[in-house]
Amino acid sequence: MSAFPGRVMEALRLTSLRMRLVVVFALVALIAATAASGIAYWLNRDAVLTRTQDAALDDFHESLGDHAGSLAKRPTCDALRGAADAMATTTQRYEVVLTDPQGGSPACDAVSDPDFTLADVPRELRAAVNEKRPVDASNPAPYHLYWQRITLRGEPYLVAGATVIGGGPTGYMFKSLAPERDDLNSLAWSLGIATALALIGSALLAQAAATTVLRPVQRLGDAARRLGEGKLDTRLQVSGTDELAELSRTFNGAAEALEKRVAELSAREESSRRFVADMSHELRTPLTAITAVTEVLEDEVDSLDPMIAPAVRLVVGETRRLNDLVENLMEVTRFDAGTAKLVLDDVDVADQVTACIDARAWLDAVELDADRGIMARLDPRRLDVILANLIGNALKHGGSPVRVSVRTGKTATGEDELTIRVADRGPGVPEEVLPHVFDRFYKASASRPRSEGSGLGLSIALENAHIHGGEITAENAPEGGAVFTLRLPRGASRLAPDRDGDDGGTDVDADTGTDEESER
């Protein structure tokens, strides 16, 4: 169940461009369809209402002249009712209200339908109809026909009124616009359905277009992902001559060039690694002989001529340094080649740290803060190399006393973790040097390119931590001094199986594995 949201988010990420295309297509279609439907609706509405209105007004004007115009100047109520009923029988089907503005009784207003009275006529319309205008060249008649569209009792009506010229009665017409309203509502629904269908059609069209466009893009993305995973023989099948096809050809060309370049670099790296390994092996034989000679000379140095003794001591020291360098190079070569293995054992960490310090006569210079009985499954020899490098580096650059503390805890994933901190009392590591302290052959001072160490010690320590699945970090303590922190899983057996024999690593002992990496 927990993987479902992840799959949904991944799908959304993969289809984000598709969704944008669909949304853009849909918005364009919606705007176009809405605009077209709106224009069509208002044009049809205007045409329908104008046609109905003109027909009703023309008929009312003619009927008013035919029926009300023939009445006497003081028509009786019966005559007005007869005229109103006669006017309401036309094909336009409207209701009529007739009134005598010359002094007839209001109670004698004639209506063709009792539901419509003079009070239903808007006051503004009655005032306009009864207003007498002066006759001149621009106005040939004193009275005119006026109309207005209103809503009466929730229904739309066209109301018109006119006065018979010559002192005749005034008539008003109520024409229902409900049929036109219903027709326009049906038209609006039809246009709305058409807009919805256009929107759905545009979404389907956008989906099809997006699929056509994005399928090559998705294949390109999958190919780039495989290329990033190291499958350098990945190629795309190219068809067509459009921009996507050209992009695929460009990708294939780049992948082919990358494959060739990586093959060349791999061959060079393998050649360099083989050269270092062969050189280290070849140097071991003469170094063994030279080391034996220097040991003899070292034993006899006190009996040698005082002028020769310093040179002998220099040769002895440089021979040992060269021997350490060769052994370290062989170890680095094994790490680079991936042949370095773990030989695991259950280790009491406090005893292991104590043994490392005692073997190098550092007991007086190191303070150990570690509880007995902290067990971890590690490679004892590689742990000794790590400790020797970290403590030796602290003693050389930070001075004594060096404090080594051992603690246990949990990682972010809940696994048991071993933490060893090596802190000195020195000036600390310059901030610009901190990112490089684990680099091979790195020298903090360019003016001192040569040091007693080979510049590989901390690098080898870090590689030994990595092969355990751990890490080493360096920082400066707020109170002063450098702090190197080693974090290792307490159960490294999940990383490598136990081996009874030699792991193929270097045969150096703990002493030869010690090498201060950087100069502060």
Protein Blocks (a to p, Z undefined) as FASTA:
>chain_A
ZZmmmmmmmmmmmmmmmmmmmmmmmmmmmmmmmmmmmmmmmmmmmmmmmmmmmmmmmmmm
mmmmmmmmmpcfbdcfklmmmmmmmmmmpmnopadddddfkopafklpccfbfkbcfklp
cfklmmmmmpccdddfklmbfbdcddddddeehiacdddddddehhiacddddddfklmm
mmmmmmmmmmmmmmmmmmmmmmmmmmmmmmmmmmmmmmmmmmmmmmmnopakbccddedj
bfklmmmmmmmmmmmmmmmmmmmmmmmmmmmmmmmmmmmmmmmmmmmmmmmmmmmmmmmm
mmmcfklmmmmmmmmmmmmmmmmmmmmmmmmmmmmnopaccddddddfklmmmmmmmmno
pmmmpccdddehiacdddfklmmmmmmmmmmmmmmmnopaddddddddddfkopacdddd
dddfbebjafklmmmmmpghiafblklmbcfbnolmmmmmmmmmmmnopacdddddfkgp
jdddddddfblmlmpccdfbdehiafbdfklmgccfbdZZ
